[in-house]
Amino acid sequence: MSRPTDSREPDERALSQALHEQVRQDQVPDVSEALQKRIASESRDSSVGYAVVQIVLLGALLAMGVWYFWR
């Protein structure tokens, strides 16, 4: 087996590696709260009222198109 090129003691290497791992984990943002807010807002937007408004807007757009080309 090859010897490690690091001249530090094994305990020092293990501590250094653990500290580096902790710093790396601290740099990763926690997105769970933001994701929960996003899911809540999207589920609120998918209500029946939202669908009715979208259908009314689509119907108005189609009616305007028919009226424009009929004239």
Helices and strands as residue ranges (DSSP letters): H 10-27, H 32-45, H 48-70
